[in-house]
Amino acid sequence: MPDYSKELNSEQYAAVEQTEGPLLVLAGAGTGKTRVITYRIAHLINNLGVAPQNILAVTFTNKAAGEMKERILKLVDRRDSDIWIGTFHSICLRLLRRDGHLIGLGAGFGILDQDDRLSVVRDIVKGFNIDVKKYPPKQYMWRISNFKNTRAYVDNLKPGTDPFHMMDDVFKVYQQKLKEQNFIDFDDMLALTIRMFRENPDVAQYYRNMFKYILVDEYQDTNDIQFMFLNILSGTDGNICVVGDDDQSIYGWRGADIRNILEFDSVYPTAKIVRLVENYRSRPVILTAANELIRNNSMRKGKDLKAFREEGGMVQVMPVSNETSEAEFVVSNIQEYIDKGVPADEIAVLYRTNAQSRNFEVFLNRLNLSYKVVGGISFYQRKEIKDILSYLRLYDNPYDSVSFARSLKAPPRGVGETAVDGITAYASEEGINLIEASKRFLPQMRGAQRRGMEPYLMIFEELSVTPKISDMVKLVITMTDYEAFIKRYEDEHEAEKRIENINELYNAAVMFEQALTDGTISDFLAATAITTSVDESDTAPAVKLMTIHSAKGLEFESVFLTGLENGLFPLQGSLDEPAQLEEERRLCYVGVTRAKQNLHMTYASTRMVYGNRMPQRRSTFLDEMGIVGMKAAAPKRPAPNYIKEERKASAAAKEVNGIRSGGKVFHEKFGEGMVVAISGTGDTANADVFFKGAGGLKKIRIGFLRPL
């Protein structure tokens, strides 16, 4: 019987050993939460004799689920195939595959991915002659998604309270189209599973008995219906262990409810609470800044991170004149780190909004430094991948009108939209699938249309006698001559990237077959539909550029946290909204705690805002960290060395010949203005000044300015 007390610290071991009843593990950044979950599962199996099939472990990404499985395999003596480990959506999909017929789902139902979902909504909006400029299809899709994550949808109600133009009608037709084509969408998975449990109490009880031990990762990110799902399976006194960090709850904008973690011990009255505070990631100086920052939040359970690592590292705050200077500073430092031997993939540039990446990309390209913008288009959402998959989706679900229309255009076959609409309407009228309808339409076609449709239909004949998924992928690539199609319409570099992608799709199919020997084409297509860019592996060494939201769960040797200005970070709309400001502060806390060794934070004196250069104010978060002054209510303590050094450097940079950054000045021609930045020293110093009226921002030699 393994003794895990020797491999874990005392708090981690307490969380592993407390197996009975509800347990809340408040796991601070870098404190080993995944280690706790994997060791807890190993303890249940190896030491307590719990059968693997009686354990359910829920994660938020497929990548996290895969890493957890790998770790468990190293700790347990038996195969883990019976342990249910996966995301909320993958687990619910598995449950619906088993019992979805109880709520009217057809066998082999498909998953409508986000891109195809938008295509369906566009067609519906077009059919209603709705003004798309006034009422964009994406707005309807967003509202449908939001509604499907509510209790009202679980209860099978309509979105009657949504005042958006014709929302009820659009939703009704959208649902009809899903049913006609035997689809569910991404948001259906959880809601329909809960509906299935509610309408079939015996099924709910079966799974309640089956999942004797439930473990949930990143519990602070759960929303209301995810809570419902877990609560149905665990009851209020079941063996449910949730692991999360209230200080890292940053997804309120997409429905996450921080109350789930803050009120866990109210909902589960017998719950025990264990706090993990020993941080194995960051240097003490970084954790000091993080702790000072997050103490300003009131909506939290409360804990201070303690550093396991020794003193060292660096926290730097760098004032810059504008976004160009910011990028130049960041990239020059990145070059220095790489020259000193720091791996490129151990360096990250973090920002609040995606639009901020552009300047960093410009300077990285100038120095020919490899970088990757994280959080871009998911592999399975890329055009060439969706083109190939459209054939397989139509083969798997021949009622799929979206894949039918797409596959006929990839590559184009001379079959126009009129013919596509005609075949689709005929299939609906006759109650037959689209492939059968195409075969019946074939005799009516002439010339180019017929020459295009005949080899198209032959692809599906060949797919029907091709048993392996990987061979199906290869068959579509070959029979469509897709590589030649790409080369015809793309430049050489772009064509090469797209061909690499379709080759990688074949690799993905092979890997899927190896991982799931009895997996079907339906299983493979479902896996592609619920995979996001976060789940994709990235082995190429490159500097990472990403929003702070995308960085959650990651760590880097050196981090550049940029754009720390009021109005940008925190965002303008949160400054007068306490709850939103607290979420912005938690987001900043996440950014700070990504750094292991070095943390650089920047703020600009001016920034381009909607085409105008505007003066900026340093973020209040820097003040709260103790970087520039302490709040009156904060405990008095000696400033760390890095703060003292920063104050000296900042003071020296702010005043030249009596003119200070932030001070008012007068110019003979432009009148009164405010100094937003100073560069240079002595008589050659220049000031960036924002003048009232039509003057705007000007760079002026200090000697031509008079302090006011």
Stockholm file with secondary structure:
# STOCKHOLM 1.0

chainA/1-708         MPDYSKELNSEQYAAVEQTEGPLLVLAGAGTGKTRVITYRIAHLINNLGVAPQNILAVTFTNKAAGEMKERILKLVDRRDSDIWIGTFHSICLRLLRRDGHLIGLGAGFGILDQDDRLSVVRDIVKGFNIDVKKYPPKQYMWRISNFKNTRAYVDNLKPGTDPFHMMDDVFKVYQQKLKEQNFIDFDDMLALTIRMFRENPDVAQYYRNMFKYILVDEYQDTNDIQFMFLNILSGTDGNICVVGDDDQSIYGWRGADIRNILEFDSVYPTAKIVRLVENYRSRPVILTAANELIRNNSMRKGKDLKAFREEGGMVQVMPVSNETSEAEFVVSNIQEYIDKGVPADEIAVLYRTNAQSRNFEVFLNRLNLSYKVVGGISFYQRKEIKDILSYLRLYDNPYDSVSFARSLKAPPRGVGETAVDGITAYASEEGINLIEASKRFLPQMRGAQRRGMEPYLMIFEELSVTPKISDMVKLVITMTDYEAFIKRYEDEHEAEKRIENINELYNAAVMFEQALTDGTISDFLAATAITTSVDESDTAPAVKLMTIHSAKGLEFESVFLTGLENGLFPLQGSLDEPAQLEEERRLCYVGVTRAKQNLHMTYASTRMVYGNRMPQRRSTFLDEMGIVGMKAAAPKRPAPNYIKEERKASAAAKEVNGIRSGGKVFHEKFGEGMVVAISGTGDTANADVFFKGAGGLKKIRIGFLRPL
#=GR chainA/1-708 SS CCCGGGTSCHHHHHHHHCCSSCEEEEECTTSCHHHHHHHHHHIIIIITCCCGGGEEEEESSHHHHHHHHHHHHTTCSSCCTTSEEEEHHHHHHHHHHHHGGGGTCCTTCEEECHHHHHHHHHHHHHHTTCCTTTSCHHHHHHHHHHHTTSHHHHTTCCCTTCCSTTHHHHHHHHHHHHHHTTEEETTHHHHHHHHHHHHCHHHHHHHHHHCCEEEESSGGGCCHHHHHHHHHHHTTTSEEEEEECGGGCCCGGGTCCTHHHHTHHHHSTTCEEEEECEESSSCHHHHHHHHHHHTTCSSSCCCCCEESSCSCCEEEEEEESSHHHHHHHHHHHHHHHHHTTCCGGGEEEEESSGGGHHHHHHHHHHTTCCEEETTCSCGGGSHHHHHHHHHHHHHHCTTCHHHHHHHHBTTBCSCCHHHHHHHHHHHHHHTCCHHHHHHHHGGGCCHHHHHHHHHHHHHHHHHTTCCCHHHHHHHHHHHTTHHHHHHHHSCHHHHHHHHHHHHHHHHHHHHHHHHCTTCCHHHHHHHHHTCCGGGSCCCSCCEEEEEHHHHTTCCEEEEEECCCBTBBTTBGGGTTCHHHHHHHHHHHHHHHTTEEEEEEEEEESEEEETTEEEECCBCHHHHHTTSSCCCTTSCCCCCCHHHHHHHHHHHHHHEETTEETTCEEEETTTEEEEEEEEESCGGGCEEEEEETTTTEEEEEEGGGCEEC
#=GC SS_cons         CCCGGGTSCHHHHHHHHCCSSCEEEEECTTSCHHHHHHHHHHIIIIITCCCGGGEEEEESSHHHHHHHHHHHHTTCSSCCTTSEEEEHHHHHHHHHHHHGGGGTCCTTCEEECHHHHHHHHHHHHHHTTCCTTTSCHHHHHHHHHHHTTSHHHHTTCCCTTCCSTTHHHHHHHHHHHHHHTTEEETTHHHHHHHHHHHHCHHHHHHHHHHCCEEEESSGGGCCHHHHHHHHHHHTTTSEEEEEECGGGCCCGGGTCCTHHHHTHHHHSTTCEEEEECEESSSCHHHHHHHHHHHTTCSSSCCCCCEESSCSCCEEEEEEESSHHHHHHHHHHHHHHHHHTTCCGGGEEEEESSGGGHHHHHHHHHHTTCCEEETTCSCGGGSHHHHHHHHHHHHHHCTTCHHHHHHHHBTTBCSCCHHHHHHHHHHHHHHTCCHHHHHHHHGGGCCHHHHHHHHHHHHHHHHHTTCCCHHHHHHHHHHHTTHHHHHHHHSCHHHHHHHHHHHHHHHHHHHHHHHHCTTCCHHHHHHHHHTCCGGGSCCCSCCEEEEEHHHHTTCCEEEEEECCCBTBBTTBGGGTTCHHHHHHHHHHHHHHHTTEEEEEEEEEESEEEETTEEEECCBCHHHHHTTSSCCCTTSCCCCCCHHHHHHHHHHHHHHEETTEETTCEEEETTTEEEEEEEEESCGGGCEEEEEETTTTEEEEEEGGGCEEC
//
